[in-house]
Amino acid sequence: MIVYSLIFIILFLENAIIPAVFLPGDSLLIILGILIGKGCLNFFITLFILTIAASLGTWISYLQGKFLERNKTVRRWLSRFPNKFYQKIVFMLNKHGLYALFFGRFIAFARTVLPIIAGVYRLNSLRFQIFNWISSFLWVFILIVLGVLVERTKFLDILCYFNL
């Protein structure tokens, strides 16, 4: 139970707050998939818990943007992001709307910042939640399955054998 709580917290924080953007969400999911493949964790429990963690974290980010859009602190934080990342996210939202959120889930920095900017732009909350939950589920599912496949193909054993 401690392991599930810890990974819930890590994934929640990575998706919820900007200072936690450094947390290893993608690699953590792949490692968890390897542990599932070894029989250390349950696939369905892990998928369920981490989908909730990622979705709730993203929802918190959205609310930060939505309710604090006029806050000087939030504006200051947004101004500190590298300009090229901020411009790419704004462009993605303007051009692709909520599909940007869906695909941004698979990009580490965008995964944390995009929901805040979606909140600032006041994208429709219901549509945001639908895309949020679907993209969270698919992100967690795909990366966990990738980890399981890595473990089942013994890819890591092959790398160790050849000293790669």
WOSUL-V316915 format. One record per pair of residues at least 24 apart in sequence whose C-alpha atoms are under 10 Angstrom apart, sorted by the first residue. I is the first residue (numbers start at 1). J is the second residue. Records with the same first field share a line. If there is no record, write none. Layout:
I: J  J
This chain:
3: 41  46
4: 41  45  46  49  50
5: 49  50  53
7: 32  46  49  50  53
8: 46  49  50  51  52  53  54  57
9: 50  53  54  57
10: 50  53  54  57
11: 49  50  51  52  53  54  55  56  57  58  140
12: 50  51  52  53  54  55  56  57  58  59  60
13: 53  54  56  57  58  60  61  112
14: 53  54  57  58  108  109  111  112
15: 53  54  55  56  57  58  59  60  61  105  108  109  110  111  112  113  114  115
16: 53  54  55  56  57  58  59  60  61  62  63  64  111  112  113  115  116
17: 57  58  60  61  64  112  113  116
18: 61  77  78  109  111  112  113  116
19: 112
20: 112
21: 108  109  110  111  112  113
22: 108  109
23: 108
24: 108
25: 54  106  108  111  140  143
26: 106  107  108  139  140  143  144
27: 143  144  147
28: 143  144  147
29: 139  140  141  142  143  144  145  146  147
30: 140  141  142  143  144  145  146  147  148  149  150  151
31: 143  144  146  147  148  150  151
32: 143  144  145  146  147  148
33: 140  141  142  143  144  145  146  147  148  149  150  151
34: 144  145  146  147  148  149  150  151  152  156
35: 144  147  148  151
36: 144  145  147  148  151
37: 144  145  147  148  149  150  151  152
38: 148  151  152
39: 148
43: 141  144  145  148
44: 141
46: 140  141  144
47: 136  137  138  139  140  141  144  145
48: 137  140  141
49: 140
50: 136  137  139  140  141
51: 132  133  134  135  136  137  138  139  140  141
52: 133  136  137  140
53: 136
54: 105  111  132  133  135  136  137  139  140
55: 129  130  131  132  133  134  135  136  137
56: 129  132  133  136
57: 112  115  132  136
58: 101  105  111  112  113  114  115  116  128  129  132  133  136
59: 115  116  119  125  128  129  132  133
60: 115  116  119
61: 111  112  113  114  115  116  117  118  119
62: 112  113  114  115  116  117  118  119  120  121  122  123  125  128  129  132
63: 115  116  117  118  119  120  122  125
64: 115  116  117  118  119  120
65: 113  114  115  116  117  118  119  120  121  122
66: 115  116  117  118  119  120  121  122  123  125
67: 116  119  120  122
68: 116  119  120
69: 116  117  119  120  121  122
70: 120
74: 116  120
75: 120
78: 113  116  117
81: 113
85: 109  110  113
86: 110  113  114  117
88: 114
89: 113  114  115  117  118
90: 114  117  118  121
93: 117  118  121  123
94: 121
97: 123  128
98: 123  124  127  128  129  130  131  132
99: 128  131  135
100: 131
101: 128  131  132  135
102: 128  130  131  132  133  134  135  136  138  139
103: 131  135  139
104: 135
105: 132  135  136  138  139  140
106: 135  136  138  139  140  143
